[in-house]
Amino acid sequence: MSDAKKTRILLADDHALVRRGVRLILDNEPDLVVVAEAGDGAEAIEKARSDEPDLAILDIAMPRLTGLQAAVQLSRLQPDLRILILTMNDNEQYFFEALRAGASGYVLKSVADRDLVEACRAAMRGEPFLYPGAITALIRNYLDNAADGEPAAKAITRREEEILKLVAEGHSSKEIADLLVISIKTVERHRANLLQKLGLRDRLELTRYAIRTGLIEP
């Protein structure tokens, strides 16, 4: 099968070793070919624009923009692009966020050699993909959380989430303003809103919150 007829794939993960392993799995299939790689969510958006893939496979925990944040933007910018989330996290919160972000499948890295190829083909057929046992795990996690009586966090906006991630990664207000093409004053206002909404006091507590909710890795 010529490359022109194969499903063109963008692979985004901040670990080069993971990308190499996943690429070996995909490039070994007659109907799939990796045409671009990215090391973070922002680069994934750039590569999607320049290389015009049919399918994007995104890790969740990446610098600058997470896979979920990139998925939201890609769904808006390129509505025909199919998206899969490839992650270490067997977590119902991430799964539902992935669906809301526009992903059509959720694959665990631990079983990527078994599930990823079928997930790619399902996505290209317009079908959702869930790894085996996911429904049971999602229901169990939901019931466990409900039993613990965990309070729902106050909703933060997409922009506040972007700023929270960048603050937690150690970027200054000026750096964040430059990255997001907004004013420093706007960054400071969003940061103050975050502290108030989340009931936190400073950058350290924002960073802990970002780690706890999976926006950044510890």
C-alpha positions as CSV (number, residue, x, y, z in Angstrom):
1,M,0.0,0.0,0.0
2,S,1.4,3.4,-1.0
3,D,1.9,6.1,1.7
4,A,-0.8,8.2,-0.1
5,K,-3.4,5.6,0.8
6,K,-2.2,4.9,4.4
7,T,-3.6,6.6,7.5
8,R,-1.2,9.5,8.2
9,I,-0.5,9.8,11.9
10,L,0.9,12.6,14.1
11,L,2.5,11.2,17.3
12,A,2.9,13.5,20.3
13,D,4.7,12.4,23.5
14,D,7.4,14.3,25.5
15,H,9.4,11.1,25.9
16,A,11.4,10.2,22.8
17,L,11.7,6.6,23.8
18,V,8.0,6.2,24.0
19,R,7.6,7.8,20.6
20,R,10.1,5.4,19.2
21,G,8.4,2.4,20.6
22,V,4.9,3.5,19.4
23,R,6.2,4.4,16.0
24,L,7.7,0.9,15.6
25,I,4.2,-0.6,16.3
26,L,2.4,1.7,13.9
27,D,4.9,1.7,11.0
28,N,4.9,-2.1,11.0
29,E,1.2,-2.0,9.9
30,P,0.4,-1.9,6.1
31,D,-2.3,0.7,6.5
32,L,-0.6,3.1,9.0
33,V,2.3,5.5,8.7
34,V,3.7,8.1,11.2
35,V,4.4,11.3,9.3
36,A,5.2,13.7,12.2
37,E,6.3,13.6,15.8
38,A,5.9,16.3,18.5
39,G,7.4,16.6,22.0
40,D,4.6,18.8,23.5
41,G,1.0,19.9,22.9
42,A,1.9,23.2,21.3
43,E,4.3,21.5,18.9
44,A,1.6,19.0,18.1
45,I,-0.7,21.8,16.9
46,E,2.0,23.2,14.7
47,K,2.8,19.8,13.2
48,A,-0.9,19.1,12.6
49,R,-1.1,22.3,10.6
50,S,2.0,21.7,8.5
51,D,1.9,17.9,8.0
52,E,-1.9,17.5,7.6
53,P,-2.3,14.1,9.3
54,D,-5.5,12.1,9.3
55,L,-5.1,11.0,13.0
56,A,-3.3,12.5,16.0
57,I,-2.2,10.3,18.9
58,L,-1.6,12.5,22.0
59,D,-0.1,11.8,25.4
60,I,-1.9,13.6,28.2
61,A,1.0,14.9,30.4
62,M,3.1,17.1,28.1
63,P,4.8,20.5,28.6
64,R,3.3,23.8,27.5
65,L,0.0,22.3,26.5
66,T,-1.3,18.9,27.7
67,G,-2.7,16.4,25.2
68,L,-6.2,17.3,26.3
69,Q,-5.6,21.0,25.8
70,A,-4.1,20.3,22.3
71,A,-7.1,18.1,21.5
72,V,-9.5,20.9,22.2
73,Q,-7.7,23.3,19.9
74,L,-7.2,20.6,17.2
75,S,-10.9,19.7,17.2
76,R,-11.7,23.4,16.6
77,L,-9.0,24.0,14.0
78,Q,-9.2,20.8,12.1
79,P,-12.6,19.2,12.7
80,D,-11.9,16.3,10.3
81,L,-8.8,15.2,12.3
82,R,-9.3,12.1,14.3
83,I,-7.8,12.1,17.8
84,L,-6.7,9.3,20.2
85,I,-5.4,9.8,23.7
86,L,-2.5,7.5,24.6
87,T,-1.8,7.6,28.4
88,M,-0.5,5.9,31.5
89,N,-3.6,7.0,33.4
90,D,-6.4,4.5,33.9
91,N,-8.6,7.3,35.3
92,E,-12.3,8.1,34.6
93,Q,-11.7,11.8,35.0
94,Y,-9.2,11.9,32.2
95,F,-11.4,9.6,30.0
96,F,-14.4,11.9,30.2
97,E,-12.2,14.9,29.7
98,A,-10.8,13.2,26.6
99,L,-14.2,12.7,25.1
100,R,-15.2,16.3,25.8
101,A,-11.9,17.4,24.2
102,G,-12.9,15.6,21.0
103,A,-11.0,12.4,21.2
104,S,-12.6,9.3,19.8
105,G,-10.5,6.8,21.8
106,Y,-8.5,6.3,24.9
107,V,-5.6,3.8,25.0
108,L,-3.4,2.8,27.9
109,K,0.4,2.8,27.2
110,S,0.7,-0.5,29.2
111,V,-1.3,-2.3,26.5
112,A,-0.5,-0.2,23.5
113,D,1.1,-3.1,21.7
114,R,-2.2,-4.9,21.9
115,D,-4.8,-2.1,21.5
116,L,-3.3,0.9,19.6
117,V,-3.5,-0.5,16.1
118,E,-7.2,-1.4,16.5
119,A,-7.9,2.0,18.1
120,C,-6.4,3.7,15.1
121,R,-8.5,1.8,12.7
122,A,-11.6,2.3,14.8
123,A,-11.0,6.0,14.9
124,M,-10.7,6.2,11.1
125,R,-14.0,4.3,10.8
126,G,-15.6,6.9,13.0
127,E,-16.1,4.5,15.9
128,P,-15.1,5.1,19.6
129,F,-12.5,2.9,21.2
130,L,-12.3,1.8,24.8
131,Y,-9.7,-0.5,26.1
132,P,-11.2,-3.8,27.5
133,G,-12.4,-3.5,31.0
134,A,-12.6,0.3,30.8
135,I,-16.4,0.5,31.6
136,T,-16.0,-1.5,34.8
137,A,-13.0,0.6,35.9
138,L,-14.8,3.9,35.1
139,I,-17.9,2.9,37.1
140,R,-15.8,1.6,40.0
141,N,-13.8,4.9,40.2
142,Y,-16.9,7.0,40.0
143,L,-18.6,5.1,42.8
144,D,-15.4,5.2,44.9
145,N,-15.2,8.9,44.6
146,A,-18.9,9.3,45.4
147,A,-18.5,7.2,48.5
148,D,-15.5,9.3,49.7
149,G,-17.7,12.4,49.4
150,E,-15.1,14.3,47.4
151,P,-16.3,17.9,46.9
152,A,-16.5,19.0,43.3
153,A,-13.8,21.6,42.4
154,K,-15.1,24.9,41.2
155,A,-15.0,25.0,37.5
156,I,-12.1,26.9,35.9
157,T,-12.1,28.2,32.3
158,R,-9.9,26.7,29.5
159,R,-7.8,29.9,29.6
160,E,-7.3,29.6,33.4
161,E,-6.3,26.0,33.0
162,E,-3.7,27.0,30.4
163,I,-2.3,29.6,32.7
164,L,-2.4,27.3,35.7
165,K,-0.3,24.7,33.8
166,L,2.3,27.3,32.7
167,V,2.5,28.9,36.2
168,A,3.1,25.4,37.7
169,E,5.8,24.7,35.1
170,G,7.7,27.8,36.4
171,H,7.0,30.3,33.7
172,S,7.0,34.0,34.6
173,S,4.0,36.2,33.9
174,K,5.9,37.8,31.0
175,E,6.7,34.4,29.5
176,I,3.1,33.3,29.8
177,A,1.9,36.5,28.2
178,D,4.3,35.9,25.3
179,L,3.3,32.3,24.9
180,L,-0.5,33.0,25.0
181,V,-0.3,36.3,23.2
182,I,-2.0,38.2,25.9
183,S,-1.0,41.1,28.2
184,I,0.9,40.6,31.5
185,K,-2.0,42.3,33.3
186,T,-4.4,39.7,31.9
187,V,-2.2,36.9,33.1
188,E,-2.1,38.4,36.6
189,R,-5.9,38.7,36.6
190,H,-6.4,35.1,35.6
191,R,-3.8,34.0,38.2
192,A,-5.7,35.9,40.9
193,N,-9.0,34.4,39.8
194,L,-7.4,30.9,40.0
195,L,-6.2,31.4,43.6
196,Q,-9.6,32.7,44.6
197,K,-11.6,29.9,42.8
198,L,-9.5,27.1,44.1
199,G,-9.0,28.5,47.6
200,L,-5.2,28.5,47.2
201,R,-2.6,30.9,48.5
202,D,0.5,30.9,46.2
203,R,2.4,29.4,43.3
204,L,3.5,26.4,45.4
205,E,-0.2,25.4,46.1
206,L,-1.1,26.0,42.5
207,T,1.7,23.7,41.5
208,R,0.5,21.0,43.9
209,Y,-3.0,21.4,42.5
210,A,-1.7,21.0,38.9
211,I,0.1,17.8,39.8
212,R,-2.9,16.4,41.6
213,T,-5.2,17.1,38.7
214,G,-2.7,15.7,36.1
215,L,-1.9,19.0,34.3
216,I,1.8,18.4,35.0
217,E,3.9,15.5,36.1
218,P,5.6,15.6,39.5
